[in-house]
Amino acid sequence: MNDKTVALSVRAAKLTGRVFEKAVQQLLRSMKKQKSRDSPQVYKGRQTVKQLVGQGAGVQNIEINDVSIKKFERIARKYGVDFAVKRDTSEKIPKYLVFFKSRDADALTAALSEYNAKIIKATKKPSLVSELRKNIELVKDTAVDKSRNKDKNLER
């Protein structure tokens, strides 16, 4: 246990409980501000490039051309990587630059391998919308055939 002594001086015509309470609250606020100035805030996960560079670790970057950057962000958070995403719109198809700390390189490698596996799996699997469109066309064709057969049966 640490014992700490604090000197508090209050200038007032009449020292009441309310005045003393406000003085103590103000003292606590100033102590909290002083503590926050001593230790800078450490950001985790997604952050701005400025915040990432301000942490003092070396920064590296990779380029991602895929538009599904949200999938990458979800996986990077899972692996605990501190990163910043910057969109490069100079070309027709936007590219994303992902900045990360150099000490997170191993975790980022694992995250990128999982991200690539998800992308490859998604490209192999046909989309649900295209499958539904094919099935709708098949059902339309069979519905037309049944109505024609029904009309023929009535004529006989």
C-alpha positions as CSV (number, residue, x, y, z in Angstrom):
1,M,0.0,0.0,0.0
2,N,1.2,3.5,-0.8
3,D,0.3,6.4,1.4
4,K,0.1,9.7,-0.3
5,T,-0.4,13.1,1.2
6,V,-2.0,15.8,-0.8
7,A,-2.1,19.4,0.1
8,L,-5.3,21.3,-0.8
9,S,-5.7,25.0,-0.2
10,V,-9.1,26.6,-0.7
11,R,-9.8,30.3,-0.6
12,A,-13.3,31.0,0.5
13,A,-15.3,33.3,2.7
14,K,-17.0,30.4,4.4
15,L,-15.9,26.8,4.0
16,T,-18.9,24.7,3.6
17,G,-19.3,21.1,2.6
18,R,-20.3,22.0,-1.0
19,V,-17.2,24.2,-1.4
20,F,-15.0,21.5,-0.1
21,E,-16.6,18.9,-2.4
22,K,-16.1,21.1,-5.4
23,A,-12.5,21.7,-4.5
24,V,-11.8,17.9,-4.1
25,Q,-13.5,17.2,-7.4
26,Q,-11.4,19.8,-9.2
27,L,-8.3,18.3,-7.6
28,L,-9.2,14.8,-8.8
29,R,-9.9,16.1,-12.4
30,S,-6.5,17.8,-12.5
31,M,-4.7,14.7,-11.2
32,K,-6.5,12.6,-13.9
33,K,-5.4,15.0,-16.6
34,Q,-1.8,14.9,-15.3
35,K,-1.8,11.1,-15.4
36,S,-3.2,11.0,-18.9
37,R,-0.5,13.4,-20.1
38,D,2.2,11.2,-18.6
39,S,1.2,8.1,-20.5
40,P,-0.1,8.5,-24.0
41,Q,-3.1,6.6,-25.1
42,V,-2.4,3.2,-26.8
43,Y,-4.7,2.3,-29.6
44,K,-5.6,-1.2,-30.5
45,G,-7.0,-2.7,-33.8
46,R,-8.0,-0.4,-36.6
47,Q,-6.6,3.1,-36.3
48,T,-5.5,6.0,-38.3
49,V,-2.0,6.1,-39.9
50,K,-1.0,9.0,-37.7
51,Q,-1.9,7.1,-34.6
52,L,-0.1,4.0,-35.8
53,V,3.1,5.9,-36.6
54,G,2.9,7.8,-33.3
55,Q,3.3,4.6,-31.3
56,G,7.0,4.5,-32.2
57,A,7.1,1.0,-33.8
58,G,8.3,0.6,-37.3
59,V,5.5,0.6,-39.9
60,Q,5.2,-1.5,-43.0
61,N,2.5,-1.7,-45.6
62,I,0.9,-4.2,-48.0
63,E,-1.5,-3.6,-50.9
64,I,-4.9,-5.2,-51.2
65,N,-6.7,-4.9,-54.5
66,D,-9.9,-6.7,-53.4
67,V,-13.0,-4.6,-52.6
68,S,-14.0,-6.8,-49.7
69,I,-11.8,-5.0,-47.2
70,K,-14.3,-5.6,-44.4
71,K,-13.5,-9.3,-44.5
72,F,-9.8,-8.5,-44.0
73,E,-10.6,-6.1,-41.1
74,R,-12.6,-8.8,-39.3
75,I,-9.8,-11.4,-39.6
76,A,-7.1,-8.8,-38.6
77,R,-9.1,-8.0,-35.4
78,K,-9.3,-11.7,-34.7
79,Y,-5.5,-12.0,-34.8
80,G,-5.0,-8.8,-32.7
81,V,-3.1,-6.9,-35.4
82,D,-2.8,-3.1,-35.0
83,F,-3.4,-1.7,-38.5
84,A,-4.5,1.3,-40.5
85,V,-6.3,1.2,-43.9
86,K,-5.7,3.9,-46.5
87,R,-7.7,3.9,-49.7
88,D,-5.8,4.8,-52.9
89,T,-8.3,6.2,-55.5
90,S,-5.8,7.3,-58.1
91,E,-6.7,4.4,-60.4
92,K,-10.0,3.3,-61.8
93,I,-10.2,0.3,-59.5
94,P,-9.4,1.4,-55.9
95,K,-6.6,-0.2,-54.0
96,Y,-6.2,-0.4,-50.3
97,L,-2.9,0.1,-48.5
98,V,-2.8,-1.7,-45.1
99,F,-0.2,-0.3,-42.7
100,F,0.8,-2.3,-39.7
101,K,3.5,-2.5,-37.1
102,S,6.6,-4.4,-38.1
103,R,6.4,-6.4,-34.8
104,D,2.9,-7.7,-36.0
105,A,4.3,-9.2,-39.2
106,D,3.9,-12.8,-38.1
107,A,0.3,-12.3,-37.0
108,L,-0.4,-10.4,-40.2
109,T,1.0,-13.2,-42.3
110,A,-1.4,-15.6,-40.6
111,A,-4.3,-13.2,-41.1
112,L,-3.5,-12.8,-44.8
113,S,-3.3,-16.5,-45.3
114,E,-6.7,-16.9,-43.8
115,Y,-8.1,-14.0,-45.8
116,N,-6.7,-15.4,-49.1
117,A,-8.3,-18.8,-48.2
118,K,-11.7,-17.1,-47.7
119,I,-11.4,-15.2,-51.0
120,I,-10.4,-18.4,-52.9
121,K,-13.3,-20.3,-51.3
122,A,-15.7,-17.5,-52.2
123,T,-14.6,-17.4,-55.9
124,K,-15.0,-21.2,-56.3
125,K,-18.5,-21.2,-54.8
126,P,-21.2,-19.9,-57.2
127,S,-23.3,-17.1,-55.8
128,L,-26.7,-17.8,-54.4
129,V,-28.3,-15.2,-56.6
130,S,-27.1,-16.8,-59.8
131,E,-28.3,-20.2,-58.6
132,L,-31.7,-18.8,-57.8
133,R,-32.0,-17.2,-61.2
134,K,-31.2,-20.5,-62.9
135,N,-33.8,-22.2,-60.8
136,I,-36.4,-19.6,-61.6
137,E,-35.8,-20.1,-65.3
138,L,-36.3,-23.8,-64.9
139,V,-39.5,-23.4,-63.0
140,K,-40.8,-21.0,-65.6
141,D,-40.1,-23.5,-68.4
142,T,-41.9,-26.3,-66.5
143,A,-44.9,-24.1,-65.7
144,V,-45.3,-23.2,-69.3
145,D,-45.2,-26.9,-70.4
146,K,-47.8,-27.9,-67.9
147,S,-50.3,-25.2,-69.0
148,R,-49.9,-26.4,-72.6
149,N,-50.5,-30.0,-71.7
150,K,-53.5,-29.0,-69.7
151,D,-55.0,-27.2,-72.7
152,K,-54.4,-30.2,-75.0
153,N,-56.1,-32.6,-72.6
154,L,-59.2,-30.4,-72.5
155,E,-59.6,-30.3,-76.3
156,R,-59.7,-34.1,-76.6
